[in-house]
Amino acid sequence: MSIPAAEDPSGAWLALGQTLAALRKAAGYTQHTFAPLACYGRSTIANAETGHQRVDREFWVRCDTLLGADGALIQEYDRMERLTRGRRRHQALVATTSRHRAAHPIMDHVIRHTAAAGSGDNAGPSIESLRRRIFEAHEARASRSESAPALVLIGGYAGSGKTELGRMLAGITGWTLLDKDQITRPLVEDLLSAMDRDPNDRHSEAYLRRVRPVEYRCVLNAAFAQLDAGGSCIVSAPFLHELPNPGWLQRLTKRCSTRGIGILSVWVDADVDSMYEYLVRRDAARDSWKLNHWDTYAASVDPTLRPALPHFVVDNARHATAGLFGHADAVARILSPS
């Protein structure tokens, strides 16, 4: 990447000092007589005038007022400060780019290859923009306080608000959200159809014994692919059989601990009436059995069901005192308190 050189502010600071010296002499002051008026030492005056010392803004405000410069010294000082900050940012960018190129030669090669392949008129966003976004994302990740990726499991009954909470939490943290229905629904429907079953049935023995285990395994495999790459991940799924199962949770916790991954279980709770209203509004085909057999389904809902290990409960019932976004923010603070 070609980084244009930033203007060197050294000469500009010297010019500002020379302006100060000229104004001081024109007013009839020596460095010795001017220093007490400015409330600075004579050596500070001398160093500022020769560009050897960069004095704070208060100094230049005093000098501007004493010498009747009408803000000229202040404006030039502010310009010098902006120029100096720009120089520092430029140096930091050069250093960062050098580190990236040294540490990630493969990434730089891929970016250059992409640039060559997409150099036509319809290439889309510039390769420099892509490179900058990748490097900035790497820097942001490296500057975060958390040292290990986190796995957040959001469970609860259908219509409790799991997906909505997951989206809010992903928006707050920037972490990857994996929603079971979004990832596996086409696969599940095709598998059930191939078995001559209702593609929207989620309560038959065929689904529970043959399809559901594979469905959850696929979701968790996708999650660990993200986690093993160093990114935190949020998984939204009912987890009705998994999270209340101590053995399953212990195995998952061990799998995470061996990889240095933090894990948090979140249970979204809602009353039956609230879940019914949400499912009616959602009007999804996969909910048709529940809605058509609501009394039977509602009788199977256990309001005391909870994860077997320490967890965070989100009350998303109609009477809840806190909104879902407030809960998402609270979970995010637990995950990353800084």
C-alpha positions as CSV (number, residue, x, y, z in Angstrom):
1,M,0.0,0.0,0.0
2,S,1.4,3.4,-0.9
3,I,1.0,5.9,2.0
4,P,1.6,9.5,1.0
5,A,4.2,11.3,3.2
6,A,2.7,13.6,5.8
7,E,4.1,17.2,6.0
8,D,6.9,17.5,8.5
9,P,5.8,20.0,11.2
10,S,9.4,20.7,12.4
11,G,9.9,23.6,10.0
12,A,6.5,25.0,10.8
13,W,7.1,25.1,14.5
14,L,10.3,27.0,13.8
15,A,8.4,29.5,11.7
16,L,5.9,30.0,14.5
17,G,8.8,30.6,16.9
18,Q,10.3,33.1,14.5
19,T,7.0,35.0,14.3
20,L,6.9,35.2,18.1
21,A,10.5,36.6,18.2
22,A,9.6,39.2,15.5
23,L,6.5,40.3,17.4
24,R,8.4,40.4,20.7
25,K,11.1,42.6,19.3
26,A,8.7,44.9,17.5
27,A,7.0,45.4,20.9
28,G,10.3,46.4,22.4
29,Y,10.8,43.4,24.7
30,T,13.9,41.3,25.2
31,Q,13.5,37.7,26.2
32,H,14.5,38.6,29.8
33,T,11.8,41.4,30.0
34,F,9.1,39.4,28.2
35,A,9.5,36.2,30.3
36,P,8.0,37.6,33.5
37,L,5.0,39.0,31.7
38,A,4.3,35.7,30.0
39,C,4.8,33.9,33.3
40,Y,7.3,31.6,31.7
41,G,11.1,31.3,32.0
42,R,13.5,33.0,29.6
43,S,14.8,29.7,28.5
44,T,11.2,28.6,27.5
45,I,10.9,31.8,25.4
46,A,14.2,31.2,23.7
47,N,13.4,27.5,23.0
48,A,10.0,28.3,21.6
49,E,11.4,31.0,19.3
50,T,14.0,28.6,17.9
51,G,11.6,25.7,17.6
52,H,13.4,23.5,20.1
53,Q,10.5,23.4,22.5
54,R,6.8,22.9,21.8
55,V,5.0,24.8,24.5
56,D,1.4,24.3,25.4
57,R,-1.5,26.3,24.1
58,E,-1.7,28.5,27.2
59,F,1.7,29.9,26.4
60,W,0.7,31.0,22.9
61,V,-2.6,32.5,24.2
62,R,-0.6,34.6,26.7
63,C,1.9,35.7,24.1
64,D,-0.8,36.5,21.6
65,T,-2.6,38.7,24.1
66,L,0.5,40.4,25.4
67,L,1.8,41.2,21.9
68,G,-1.5,42.1,20.3
69,A,-1.3,39.5,17.6
70,D,-5.1,39.4,17.2
71,G,-5.2,35.5,17.4
72,A,-2.6,34.9,14.8
73,L,-0.3,33.0,17.2
74,I,-3.2,31.0,18.5
75,Q,-4.4,30.0,15.1
76,E,-1.0,29.1,13.9
77,Y,-0.4,27.0,17.1
78,D,-3.7,25.2,16.5
79,R,-2.7,24.5,12.9
80,M,0.7,23.1,14.1
81,E,-1.1,20.8,16.6
82,R,-3.3,19.4,13.8
83,L,-0.2,19.0,11.7
84,T,1.7,17.2,14.4
85,R,-1.2,14.9,15.1
86,G,-1.5,14.1,11.4
87,R,2.2,13.3,11.3
88,R,1.8,11.0,14.3
89,R,-1.1,9.2,12.7
90,H,0.8,8.8,9.5
91,Q,3.8,7.3,11.3
92,A,1.5,4.9,13.2
93,L,-0.1,3.9,10.0
94,V,3.2,3.2,8.4
95,A,4.3,1.1,11.4
96,T,1.0,-0.7,11.5
97,T,1.1,-1.6,7.8
98,S,4.7,-2.8,8.2
99,R,3.7,-5.0,11.1
100,H,0.8,-6.4,9.1
101,R,2.9,-7.2,6.1
102,A,5.5,-8.8,8.2
103,A,3.1,-10.8,10.3
104,H,0.5,-11.6,7.5
105,P,2.3,-12.0,4.2
106,I,-0.3,-14.5,3.1
107,M,-3.1,-12.0,3.6
108,D,-1.2,-9.3,1.7
109,H,-0.6,-11.8,-1.1
110,V,-4.3,-12.6,-1.2
111,I,-5.3,-8.9,-1.3
112,R,-2.8,-8.2,-4.2
113,H,-4.2,-11.3,-6.0
114,T,-7.7,-10.0,-5.5
115,A,-6.7,-6.6,-6.9
116,A,-5.3,-8.2,-10.0
117,A,-8.4,-10.4,-10.5
118,G,-10.8,-7.5,-10.0
119,S,-9.1,-4.8,-12.0
120,G,-11.8,-4.4,-14.6
121,D,-14.2,-1.5,-14.9
122,N,-16.8,-3.3,-12.7
123,A,-14.3,-4.3,-10.0
124,G,-16.4,-2.7,-7.2
125,P,-14.8,-1.1,-4.1
126,S,-11.2,-0.2,-4.3
127,I,-8.6,-2.7,-3.1
128,E,-7.0,0.0,-0.9
129,S,-10.4,0.3,0.8
130,L,-10.5,-3.5,1.4
131,R,-7.0,-3.5,2.7
132,R,-7.7,-0.7,5.0
133,R,-10.8,-2.3,6.4
134,I,-9.0,-5.6,7.0
135,F,-6.1,-3.9,8.8
136,E,-8.4,-1.7,10.9
137,A,-10.4,-4.7,11.9
138,H,-7.2,-6.5,12.9
139,E,-6.1,-3.5,15.0
140,A,-9.5,-3.2,16.6
141,R,-9.5,-6.8,17.5
142,A,-5.9,-6.7,18.9
143,S,-6.8,-3.7,21.1
144,R,-9.8,-5.3,22.8
145,S,-9.4,-6.2,26.4
146,E,-10.8,-9.7,26.2
147,S,-8.0,-12.3,25.5
148,A,-10.2,-15.2,24.4
149,P,-13.3,-15.6,22.2
150,A,-16.6,-16.2,23.8
151,L,-19.5,-18.6,23.0
152,V,-23.0,-17.3,24.0
153,L,-25.8,-19.8,23.9
154,I,-29.3,-18.3,23.8
155,G,-32.0,-20.8,24.6
156,G,-35.7,-20.8,25.3
157,Y,-39.1,-21.9,23.9
158,A,-40.4,-21.0,20.5
159,G,-41.7,-17.4,20.5
160,S,-39.8,-16.4,23.6
161,G,-37.6,-13.8,21.7
162,K,-34.3,-15.7,21.3
163,T,-33.6,-14.5,17.8
164,E,-34.5,-10.9,18.6
165,L,-32.2,-10.9,21.7
166,G,-29.4,-12.5,19.6
167,R,-29.7,-9.8,17.0
168,M,-29.5,-7.1,19.6
169,L,-26.5,-8.7,21.3
170,A,-24.8,-9.1,18.0
171,G,-25.4,-5.5,17.2
172,I,-24.0,-4.4,20.5
173,T,-20.9,-6.6,20.4
174,G,-20.3,-7.0,16.7
175,W,-20.0,-10.8,17.2
176,T,-21.2,-13.4,14.7
177,L,-24.8,-14.5,15.2
178,L,-25.7,-18.1,14.2
179,D,-29.5,-18.6,14.3
180,K,-30.5,-22.3,14.0
181,D,-33.5,-21.7,11.9
182,Q,-31.7,-19.5,9.4
183,I,-28.8,-22.0,9.1
184,T,-30.6,-25.4,9.0
185,R,-34.2,-24.9,8.0
186,P,-33.8,-25.7,4.3
187,L,-31.7,-28.8,5.2
188,V,-34.3,-29.9,7.8
189,E,-37.2,-29.4,5.4
190,D,-35.5,-31.4,2.7
191,L,-34.5,-34.2,5.0
192,L,-38.1,-34.5,6.4
193,S,-39.5,-34.4,2.8
194,A,-37.1,-37.2,1.8
195,M,-38.4,-39.3,4.7
196,D,-42.0,-38.7,3.5
197,R,-42.7,-36.5,6.5
198,D,-44.2,-33.1,6.9
199,P,-41.3,-30.7,6.3
200,N,-42.7,-28.3,9.0
201,D,-43.1,-31.0,11.6
202,R,-40.8,-30.5,14.6
203,H,-42.6,-32.8,17.0
204,S,-42.6,-36.3,15.4
205,E,-40.2,-39.1,16.5
206,A,-38.6,-38.9,13.0
207,Y,-37.5,-35.4,13.5
208,L,-36.6,-35.7,17.2
209,R,-34.5,-38.9,16.8
210,R,-33.0,-38.6,13.3
211,V,-33.0,-35.0,12.2
212,R,-32.7,-32.8,15.3
213,P,-29.4,-34.2,16.6
214,V,-27.7,-33.6,13.2
215,E,-29.3,-30.1,13.0
216,Y,-27.7,-29.1,16.4
217,R,-24.4,-30.7,15.5
218,C,-24.2,-28.6,12.3
219,V,-25.0,-25.4,14.2
220,L,-22.3,-26.1,16.9
221,N,-19.7,-27.1,14.2
222,A,-20.3,-23.8,12.5
223,A,-19.9,-22.0,15.9
224,F,-16.6,-23.7,16.6
225,A,-15.3,-22.9,13.2
226,Q,-15.9,-19.3,14.1
227,L,-14.4,-19.7,17.6
228,D,-11.3,-21.5,16.4
229,A,-10.6,-18.6,14.1
230,G,-10.6,-16.3,17.1
231,G,-14.0,-14.7,16.8
232,S,-16.7,-14.7,19.4
233,C,-20.0,-16.3,18.5
234,I,-23.7,-16.1,19.5
235,V,-25.9,-19.1,18.9
236,S,-29.6,-18.8,19.0
237,A,-31.6,-22.1,19.3
238,P,-34.2,-23.6,21.6
239,F,-31.6,-25.9,23.3
240,L,-34.6,-27.4,25.2
241,H,-32.9,-30.8,25.6
242,E,-29.3,-29.5,25.7
243,L,-29.0,-26.6,28.2
244,P,-31.0,-28.4,31.0
245,N,-28.7,-31.5,30.5
246,P,-25.7,-31.3,33.0
247,G,-23.8,-33.9,31.0
248,W,-24.2,-32.1,27.7
249,L,-23.2,-28.8,29.2
250,Q,-20.2,-30.3,31.0
251,R,-19.0,-31.8,27.7
252,L,-19.4,-28.5,25.9
253,T,-17.7,-26.6,28.7
254,K,-14.7,-28.9,28.5
255,R,-14.6,-28.5,24.8
256,C,-14.5,-24.8,25.2
257,S,-12.0,-24.7,28.1
258,T,-9.4,-26.8,26.2
259,R,-9.6,-24.1,23.5
260,G,-9.5,-21.2,25.9
261,I,-13.1,-20.2,25.0
262,G,-15.4,-18.5,27.5
263,I,-19.0,-19.7,27.6
264,L,-22.2,-18.1,28.8
265,S,-25.8,-19.5,28.7
266,V,-28.7,-17.2,28.4
267,W,-32.3,-18.4,28.9
268,V,-35.1,-16.2,27.4
269,D,-38.2,-16.6,29.5
270,A,-41.8,-15.7,28.5
271,D,-45.3,-16.6,29.5
272,V,-47.4,-18.9,27.3
273,D,-49.7,-16.1,26.1
274,S,-46.8,-13.9,25.1
275,M,-45.2,-16.8,23.1
276,Y,-48.6,-17.5,21.4
277,E,-49.0,-13.9,20.3
278,Y,-45.4,-13.8,18.9
279,L,-45.9,-17.1,17.0
280,V,-49.2,-15.7,15.5
281,R,-47.4,-12.6,14.4
282,R,-44.5,-14.5,13.0
283,D,-46.8,-16.8,11.0
284,A,-44.0,-19.2,10.1
285,A,-44.8,-22.6,8.5
286,R,-42.6,-24.4,11.1
287,D,-44.9,-23.1,13.8
288,S,-48.1,-24.5,12.2
289,W,-48.2,-27.7,14.3
290,K,-47.8,-25.6,17.6
291,L,-50.6,-23.2,16.6
292,N,-52.9,-25.9,15.3
293,H,-52.4,-27.9,18.5
294,W,-51.8,-25.0,20.9
295,D,-53.4,-26.6,24.0
296,T,-51.4,-29.7,23.6
297,Y,-48.2,-27.8,23.0
298,A,-48.8,-25.3,25.8
299,A,-49.2,-28.2,28.2
300,S,-45.7,-29.4,27.3
301,V,-44.1,-26.0,28.1
302,D,-42.3,-26.2,31.5
303,P,-42.0,-22.6,32.9
304,T,-39.4,-23.8,35.4
305,L,-37.0,-25.2,32.7
306,R,-33.6,-23.7,33.0
307,P,-29.9,-24.4,32.0
308,A,-28.2,-26.9,34.4
309,L,-25.2,-24.6,34.9
310,P,-24.9,-20.9,35.9
311,H,-26.8,-18.8,33.4
312,F,-28.4,-15.4,32.7
313,V,-32.2,-15.3,32.6
314,V,-34.0,-12.7,30.4
315,D,-37.6,-12.0,31.2
316,N,-39.3,-11.2,27.9
317,A,-42.9,-11.6,29.0
318,R,-45.4,-8.8,28.4
319,H,-45.3,-7.7,32.0
320,A,-41.5,-7.6,32.1
321,T,-40.1,-4.4,33.7
322,A,-37.0,-4.3,31.5
323,G,-37.0,-4.2,27.7
324,L,-35.2,-6.8,25.6
325,F,-32.5,-4.2,24.6
326,G,-31.8,-3.5,28.2
327,H,-31.2,-7.2,28.8
328,A,-29.0,-7.4,25.8
329,D,-26.9,-4.5,27.0
330,A,-26.6,-6.2,30.5
331,V,-25.4,-9.4,28.9
332,A,-22.9,-7.5,26.8
333,R,-21.5,-5.9,29.9
334,I,-21.1,-9.2,31.6
335,L,-19.3,-10.6,28.6
336,S,-17.1,-7.5,28.2
337,P,-17.3,-5.3,31.3
338,S,-14.7,-2.9,30.0
